[in-house]
Amino acid sequence: MYSMTQKLFDENAYQAEFEATVVSQTQTELGWEVVLDKTCFFPEGGGQDSDAGTLNGQKVKKLVKTDDGDIIHVMQEKIEQSTIIGQIDWKKRFRNMQQHSGQHILSGVLLNTYKLQTESASFTEKEGHITLEWSIPDNDLEKALIAANEIIFANKPIITKFISLDEIEKYNLAKLPKDKFTKTGKIRIWQIEGFYTIPCGGTHCKSTGEIGNIFVKSNKIHGNRTDLNFTTGFVTLDYLTATKKITSELAKMLEVGTDGLVDATKKVMDDRHALNLALRENQEQVAAQKAVQILQTATKGKVTFTAFVYSEADKGTVKTTLYQLAETPNSVHIAHGANVPLTVVSSKDVSLDTLSILTELKTKFNGKGGGSKTYWQAMITDHEQFVKELMEKLS
Ligand SMILES: [Zn+2]
């Protein structure tokens, strides 16, 4: 028998508890799919996150809206009774109501004052998102936010009701409903008289004052579009509380008040930059000194060559040492060690075809890597034997 679930949230968004009769119950891969004669549970839709809550104390896993207008409550366990007591998570619902109503107000201001259509909007109990069809300068956005908050503080009544399709023209809707919502011959509207009217089936506050506030915490322009992340009411409070925790921790670490955070952070960054420069200069000096020492051990064979062992800790300076050494005419220099790449740097004028020699040895030693005649690097497990054989070829 065809029956459409009576949606109690359409009539009263503030009802959090209800009694209903189980109409059907089927086991599927999702769990037990329960249809009731009526429900307070709002399924996901129009950008609004779904409700959470329980049926007879058992948590509702998921809500699904069918094309026929039924709402399926997906449960883990079968419901044994023929009637249930349903309870929605009011904290989540009210945040959704604030987010949803606040979004309509900001979208209304952006359309009325700046002729900017909202392309899409979505919201959870943590964050709301609006995509605008065009970009908006920061100072206009700030003005729009003040205007939206003024409407909130004016505590205007919010009207949500069903109207027949014939009445659409009379209500001067800012946006027309999608076809699938008109098949029942009526649509639900959200309206602040004299401000903005749109079709919407979500759950909303009954007056603007209940929204508390609306705040844009970030805005980004992507091509022609603007993405706004917004918060309202309790969600703004959650956001400010979390932000305060972060700024307080940072201020404590930097030993300043929160007002001094930007200056203190800038100083840390400047200091870091100066230290990095000093460190680099120091590393270069160390590398140059090391090159002078190593050069004293050089062997003169077919070319002048040196070899030295290095470790992970010397990684920052080894290249500089090698390049310094390679300034010696007709020379080859080898740096090697356990679990570090075996690196060979030759002077530009080197008379041997070092690339061929190294490639041949690499194949023999099953190494991984490569390079050019003047710079070559490979991982070689038996690096000591490799270097011994390489040195024989250079002698
Ligand atoms: Zn809405």
Residues whose N, C-alpha, C, O or C-beta is under 5 A from the ligand:
A	BS01	ZN	H100 W190 C200 G202
